Amino acid sequence: MQHDSLSEPAQDGRQRLVLVTGMLGAGKTTALRVLEDLGWEIVDNFPVRLLDRLLDTPQAMSRDLRGPLAIGFDSRTRGFDADSIIRKVKDLGQRSDLEVTTLFLDCASNELERRYNETRRRHPLAGDTPVSTGIRAEREMLSPLRRWAEILIDTSEFTSNDLQRAMRDRFGGEDTQPLTLTISSFGFARGMPPVADLVFDMRFLDNPHWDSELRPLTGEDAPVGEHIRRDPAYTEAFTRIRDLLLLLLPRYREQGKAYVHVAFGCTGGRHRSVFTAREMAAALRDHGFSPTLLHRNLGARAADLLEGSPPA
């Protein structure tokens, strides 16, 4: 079930509604969180019998607000009855304004028992009996819904990241969660950036600061760029960093990382890091990324005190 835009109704104008249920501990919370990240409105632990009231409120009937909606419920939800829920879902499916899908998250009983023991949580249906008793009771209670659901995801062998990826594959389409990429420059003398994912130290390059004509300029000025390019190490280092980023950035996105910050540092944050960050942002744009370019220390006062005295 993939659509071009999750913030709009289906192509035939119907509102998308997905009902998310399954075994406790199988990953409902994670699944709903991914849908929320993909642009769905989320309501968890909602009594399904009240869905008509929710869908027919004046706000919900407004076409401007009829984005995709995900409803989470499980055996703890008040008034839970699988057969009644199925009848309600059948009725909802007859509505001309809705596209209804049921997602069931399952997990092997032994794995669920392991997860409960690991977290030391009590199963709501177990009471004073072993957790396995509660799992068996819940599985029997949910079996009609499991048979009814259009989409079944078994998370027995899944990590949290595996489930997130499966949800994005099912509901996200290819371009619904673009990677937000920031390329920045900074000066080590003014402190490391606190939230950078990858930091590259460009202080191995010849420093334009020691050229009296280049010192007042920045990495955005052509003479500084020409000076840095003449360093024998620059081209190979730049190429290797670019290729590393081209390898890593798609992997970050596959793992569900929404934001990546790549920082380039030099001593004062005005020459080598600025030029390299600018060139890297341009190179990544050529490969289909849309980075935001930031220069943390470019507007700071001249860095003479930070750079120190010229070498003898």
VEXLUMMI-411489 format. One record per residue (C-alpha): z, x, y. Coordinates in steps of 0.001 Angstrom, whole numbers, plus 500000, padded with zeros to 6 digits. Each point is the difference from the previous one (the first is absolute). Layout:
N
- c3, c1, c2
- Z, X, Y
...
END
This chain:
312
- c3, c1, c2
- 500000, 500000, 500000
- 498720, 502151, 502854
- 498940, 498891, 503449
- 498481, 501749, 502965
- 502761, 498989, 502411
- 503485, 498974, 498975
- 500951, 498831, 503477
- 497396, 497216, 499912
- 499608, 496892, 497810
- 497704, 500156, 496981
- 496281, 499857, 500704
- 499941, 496261, 499304
- 502787, 499477, 502550
- 502834, 499454, 497517
- 503357, 501660, 500479
- 500899, 502558, 497364
- 503261, 499342, 498199
- 501359, 502232, 497249
- 503121, 499090, 498063
- 501823, 503112, 498801
- 502452, 499666, 497124
- 501029, 501700, 496786
- 502855, 501654, 498191
- 502912, 501233, 502082
- 499651, 503760, 500284
- 496236, 499971, 499423
- 499158, 500792, 503641
- 499737, 496774, 502013
- 501596, 501530, 503079
- 497611, 502965, 499900
- 496989, 497713, 499530
- 500977, 497839, 502970
- 500580, 503075, 502160
- 496469, 501233, 499265
- 498518, 496613, 500858
- 501934, 500033, 503269
- 498569, 503448, 500779
- 496544, 498600, 499282
- 500442, 497256, 502592
- 501379, 497103, 497979
- 502824, 497827, 501289
- 502860, 500196, 497510
- 502628, 497435, 499031
- 502303, 501011, 497156
- 502325, 497886, 497850
- 498409, 496811, 501301
- 500403, 496739, 498018
- 496465, 499189, 498858
- 500731, 496262, 500143
- 500161, 500337, 503797
- 496627, 501719, 500353
- 498277, 496881, 501315
- 502439, 499838, 502906
- 499479, 503689, 500758
- 496211, 499776, 499891
- 499813, 496795, 502040
- 502162, 501019, 502949
- 498118, 499876, 503320
- 500137, 503809, 500206
- 498585, 500432, 496494
- 497219, 497470, 500665
- 498763, 501963, 503014
- 496832, 501895, 499068
- 501108, 502894, 502179
- 503085, 500466, 497794
- 498450, 499280, 496592
- 500072, 503550, 498743
- 500601, 500864, 496337
- 503411, 498913, 498735
- 502010, 501400, 497071
- 502925, 498035, 498556
- 502480, 501818, 497783
- 502258, 498211, 497551
- 501724, 500705, 496689
- 502564, 498607, 497615
- 502725, 500288, 502660
- 498165, 497689, 502432
- 501821, 496708, 500546
- 498616, 497196, 497885
- 497875, 502325, 497883
- 498124, 498166, 497255
- 496816, 501569, 498634
- 498302, 496738, 498963
- 500703, 498369, 503373
- 498673, 503069, 501788
- 496771, 499907, 497983
- 499504, 496339, 500895
- 500562, 500835, 503655
- 497521, 502897, 499832
- 497420, 497719, 498379
- 500437, 497532, 502852
- 499651, 502769, 502571
- 496830, 501192, 498277
- 498413, 496611, 500626
- 500353, 500393, 503756
- 496748, 500798, 501769
- 501751, 502207, 502560
- 501659, 502428, 497534
- 498938, 502790, 497670
- 502977, 500325, 497625
- 500672, 502897, 497616
- 503045, 500634, 497812
- 501067, 503595, 499302
- 502448, 500694, 497169
- 501760, 503360, 499731
- 501112, 500750, 496470
- 501824, 502921, 498399
- 501081, 500884, 496478
- 503541, 498893, 499216
- 501197, 503462, 499004
- 498709, 501432, 503292
- 501676, 497215, 501986
- 503249, 500718, 498174
- 499659, 503687, 500848
- 499450, 499182, 503677
- 503054, 497737, 500108
- 502161, 502609, 498321
- 498701, 502688, 502337
- 500788, 497990, 503140
- 503211, 498547, 498525
- 498960, 496538, 501132
- 500983, 496884, 498093
- 497270, 497663, 498805
- 500514, 496616, 501707
- 499511, 498102, 496720
- 502117, 502288, 497828
- 503456, 499074, 501254
- 502532, 501876, 497893
- 497474, 500640, 497214
- 497792, 503104, 499601
- 497070, 500341, 502399
- 497599, 499526, 497080
- 501275, 496434, 499613
- 499161, 499193, 503615
- 496541, 501548, 499660
- 499237, 497899, 496905
- 501149, 496819, 501742
- 497923, 500794, 503071
- 496896, 500815, 497968
- 500214, 496655, 498231
- 500504, 498209, 503343
- 496967, 501692, 501559
- 497604, 499878, 497047
- 498060, 496934, 501277
- 499376, 501727, 503329
- 498904, 503202, 498289
- 497405, 498068, 497989
- 498875, 498114, 503116
- 499619, 502905, 502439
- 496480, 501148, 500891
- 501148, 503592, 500570
- 502400, 501817, 497688
- 501245, 503510, 500808
- 502127, 501741, 497370
- 502176, 502619, 501689
- 501608, 501389, 496836
- 498380, 503413, 500479
- 499766, 499815, 503789
- 501774, 501985, 502640
- 500486, 498332, 503380
- 496922, 501868, 501272
- 497959, 498761, 497033
- 500855, 496397, 500822
- 499214, 500513, 503671
- 496598, 501403, 499084
- 499307, 497114, 497610
- 500856, 497475, 502704
- 497746, 501683, 502543
- 497179, 500097, 497459
- 500415, 496290, 499271
- 500537, 498673, 503500
- 499075, 502672, 502471
- 496279, 500663, 499821
- 498745, 503446, 500939
- 500741, 500194, 503710
- 502954, 497735, 500647
- 502542, 502789, 500373
- 498369, 502881, 501864
- 501932, 503231, 500179
- 501524, 500522, 503433
- 499427, 503703, 500619
- 501486, 502033, 502834
- 498942, 503576, 500778
- 502291, 501763, 502445
- 500658, 503366, 501590
- 503417, 501384, 500913
- 501855, 503162, 500971
- 502492, 501491, 497564
- 501985, 501318, 502955
- 500707, 496391, 500996
- 501027, 498884, 496511
- 498318, 498664, 496890
- 498561, 496475, 500042
- 502593, 497816, 498239
- 497673, 497678, 498089
- 496973, 502107, 499038
- 498857, 499721, 496373
- 497999, 503247, 500041
- 500572, 502921, 502377
- 497622, 502955, 500418
- 501141, 503111, 501857
- 497101, 501459, 502043
- 501965, 502953, 501396
- 498023, 502387, 497769
- 497043, 499596, 502380
- 499437, 502297, 502970
- 501949, 498537, 502925
- 497953, 499124, 503132
- 503235, 500136, 501986
- 499714, 503784, 500204
- 496680, 499747, 501824
- 500834, 499568, 503693
- 496844, 497939, 500595
- 500685, 497672, 497082
- 503741, 499636, 500510
- 499798, 497142, 502562
- 497475, 498138, 497834
- 500636, 497932, 496866
- 498432, 499462, 496606
- 497855, 497269, 501529
- 498149, 502538, 502154
- 496838, 501588, 498584
- 500950, 503642, 500720
- 503214, 499612, 498005
- 498075, 498434, 497119
- 497498, 502846, 500006
- 502841, 502533, 499946
- 501644, 498315, 496995
- 496725, 499658, 498117
- 499433, 503757, 500282
- 503143, 500653, 497981
- 498738, 501097, 496538
- 502574, 497808, 498259
- 499260, 496794, 501865
- 496904, 498633, 498249
- 501236, 500528, 496455
- 503483, 498661, 500771
- 498623, 496947, 501772
- 497597, 499239, 497142
- 502716, 500285, 497383
- 502393, 497751, 501932
- 497250, 497439, 500567
- 499102, 499962, 496296
- 503667, 499640, 499065
- 500347, 496990, 502285
- 496831, 498438, 498595
- 501578, 500319, 496564
- 503461, 498734, 500954
- 499325, 497140, 502430
- 498230, 497712, 497486
- 502782, 500702, 497525
- 502629, 499025, 502561
- 498179, 496733, 500552
- 499758, 499315, 496264
- 503754, 500462, 499757
- 500516, 497363, 502691
- 500934, 502311, 502861
- 499017, 498195, 503197
- 500711, 502790, 502522
- 499240, 503716, 499813
- 500825, 502479, 502769
- 498378, 503453, 499856
- 501373, 502474, 502553
- 498654, 503363, 501131
- 502426, 502382, 501694
- 499854, 503176, 502022
- 502611, 501662, 502197
- 499669, 498014, 503217
- 497840, 497102, 498828
- 497268, 500509, 502610
- 497226, 502178, 498500
- 499550, 500618, 496264
- 501602, 496795, 498744
- 498220, 497845, 502580
- 496589, 501408, 499175
- 500503, 499787, 496233
- 501349, 496447, 500133
- 497068, 498890, 502138
- 497457, 501616, 497674
- 501700, 498585, 496901
- 500032, 496473, 501412
- 496265, 500298, 500676
- 499333, 501333, 496497
- 501932, 497177, 498378
- 498164, 497422, 502099
- 496773, 501413, 498570
- 501388, 499168, 496550
- 500830, 496373, 500786
- 503597, 500207, 501223
- 501214, 498681, 503355
- 502793, 502346, 501081
- 502054, 499663, 503154
- 500226, 503342, 501805
- 503259, 500887, 501764
- 501014, 503195, 501841
- 503778, 500042, 500236
- 500444, 502975, 502324
- 496694, 500157, 501818
- 501480, 498461, 503126
- 502985, 502334, 500030
- 500379, 502718, 502625
- 498401, 503387, 499428
- 501375, 501612, 496860
- 500561, 503539, 501293
- 503692, 499933, 499196
- 499325, 498530, 496577
- 497254, 502450, 499024
- 501961, 503067, 501087
- 498709, 503227, 501505
- 496483, 501350, 499326
- 499807, 502494, 497119
- 500048, 503650, 500978
END
